[in-house]
Amino acid sequence: MIPASGYHLRPEFAKFDAEARFDVGTITTAEHPACIAGQILQGTKTPLDCTAYGVLCSPQKPLGAPMVSSEGVCSAYHAAGRGLATPAAVPLYELTPSER
């Protein structure tokens, strides 16, 4: 259930409700203060608006969901080198010693 959302399983599906079957407790999350992942996911900001992008946040050390997945917009911007001082070199093809 999402608190205060009204979203929950109907009584006839209570046997599938993990919160009712197991003691899941309270789940809390906290974003890094510099991360604007929520605004990026809503489309109100771009990765280039984020002060953490490419500095504190990278695919190797993600701060938010858009950088975690390779399909995420921050990860895609990073892979394309957008907004980075020097684009990350990603070899598309590895040369064999005889081709060098």
C-alpha positions in Angstrom: 0.0 0.0 0.0 1.2 3.5 -0.8 0.4 5.6 2.4 -2.4 8.1 2.0 -2.9 7.0 -1.6 -5.9 4.8 -1.3 -4.0 2.1 -3.2 -4.4 -1.3 -1.6 -5.6 -4.8 -2.4 -9.3 -5.6 -2.2 -10.4 -7.9 0.7 -10.8 -10.8 -1.7 -7.1 -10.6 -2.5 -5.9 -10.3 1.1 -4.2 -13.7 0.9 -1.8 -12.1 -1.6 -1.1 -9.0 0.6 2.6 -9.3 1.8 2.0 -6.6 4.4 -0.8 -8.7 6.0 1.1 -12.0 5.8 4.6 -10.9 6.8 6.0 -8.4 9.3 7.5 -6.0 6.7 7.7 -3.1 9.1 8.1 0.5 7.9 10.2 1.0 4.8 11.8 4.4 4.5 14.1 5.8 1.9 16.3 8.9 1.6 17.8 10.5 -1.5 21.1 12.2 -1.5 20.5 15.9 -1.0 22.1 16.8 -4.3 20.1 14.2 -6.3 17.1 15.5 -8.2 16.0 12.1 -9.5 12.3 12.8 -8.7 12.2 15.9 -10.8 14.1 14.2 -13.6 11.6 11.3 -13.6 8.7 13.8 -13.6 10.3 15.6 -16.6 10.6 19.0 -14.9 14.4 18.9 -14.9 17.1 17.3 -17.0 20.4 15.6 -15.9 22.2 18.8 -16.9 20.3 20.6 -14.2 21.6 18.3 -11.5 24.7 19.5 -9.6 25.6 15.8 -8.8 25.5 14.6 -12.4 28.9 13.5 -13.6 30.5 14.6 -10.4 29.1 12.7 -7.4 26.8 10.6 -9.6 27.9 8.2 -12.4 26.8 4.8 -13.6 29.5 3.3 -11.4 28.3 5.2 -8.4 24.7 6.2 -8.9 22.7 8.4 -6.5 19.3 8.0 -8.0 17.1 5.7 -10.2 17.7 7.5 -13.5 21.5 6.7 -13.3 21.1 3.1 -12.0 19.5 1.5 -15.1 21.2 1.8 -18.5 17.8 2.9 -19.8 17.6 5.7 -17.3 17.9 9.2 -18.7 20.9 10.2 -16.6 22.8 7.0 -17.5 21.9 7.6 -21.2 23.2 11.2 -21.0 26.4 9.9 -19.3 26.9 7.2 -21.9 26.6 9.8 -24.7 29.0 12.1 -22.9 26.3 14.9 -22.6 27.3 17.5 -20.2 30.6 15.9 -19.2 33.9 17.8 -19.5 35.4 14.9 -21.4 33.1 12.3 -22.8 33.6 8.8 -21.5 35.4 6.7 -24.1 33.4 3.5 -24.7 35.0 1.3 -27.2 32.5 -0.2 -29.7 35.0 -2.6 -31.1 38.2 -4.0 -29.5 41.1 -4.2 -32.0 43.2 -7.4 -32.0 47.0 -6.9 -31.8 47.3 -7.7 -35.6 44.8 -4.9 -36.4 46.6 -2.2 -34.4 
